[in-house]
Amino acid sequence: MSMEYNATIDFYWSPLLVESNCDDPADHHVRDRIVRIKAIERHARYWTNADILVFNSFMWWLEPTMTLLWGSFESPNAVYKKVEMKNRRYEMALETWSDWLEFNINRSRTQMFFMSLSPYHKLARDWGMQADQNCYNETQPISRSDYWGSATDKGLMQIAETAIRRLESKGLKVNYLNITQLSDYRKDGHPTIYRKQWLPPTQEQLLDPKSYSDCVHWCLPGVPDVWNQILYSYIIDEI
């Protein structure tokens, strides 16, 4: 909280937007992700009176299989179903999110933003390197202007864009911050081995650094600072 500017900035952990068994910000590394695909109130009740909301939910939906839950975690009558169709799972979650926004957001007060997919660089063959390489030891951005990484899921992006257009047709404006392609060039922007290791690397890993290189998260300062500049320009433009 900044007393000088009378502003409070909160980071709210809800990686799938809707409720799930991954919602504990300190303990969310679970093998079988269970998602209450129609439940969002537990999170959303904290968003109601915000002046600015910035949403971001992509990476966690890339799992090949998730368990969807209809009902509560405690209910003996709850229905569980394993679902492989990631696009449909994501679409259902955004429908729940959109429905909540439509009936609960103060349209005259709250500015809303949705960040597009943050790409990763695990497959060096995408930029012409050997198939078994990744972002480790990369020091320059990709120079091809038409580059799109094979891991950049345009299908999920289109689903988010469609949800935002539907909200706009109902008089609810959500600014879509498309940071995907500008970040896709930055294979050099990840921490690789230079990050906190929750478990010490094994001797085998130390001999092969790319095997434990983080090519998903981003260095700070780095690419996310550009995202913040884009967000800042949108906010200032709305004032």
Buried (B, 14 or more C-beta within 10 A) or exposed (E): EEEEEEEEEEEEEBBBBBBBBBBEEEEBEEEEBBBBBBBBEEBBEEBEEBEBBBBBBBBBBEEEEBBBBBBEEEEEEEEEEEBEEBEEBBBBBBBBBBEBBBEBBEEEEBBBBBBBBBBBBBBBEBBEBEEEBBBBEBEEBBEEEEBEBEBBBEEBBEBBBEBBEBBEEEEBEBBBBBBBBBBBBBBBBBBBBEEEEEEEBEEEBEEEBBBBBBBBBBBEEBBBEBBEEBBEEBBEEEE
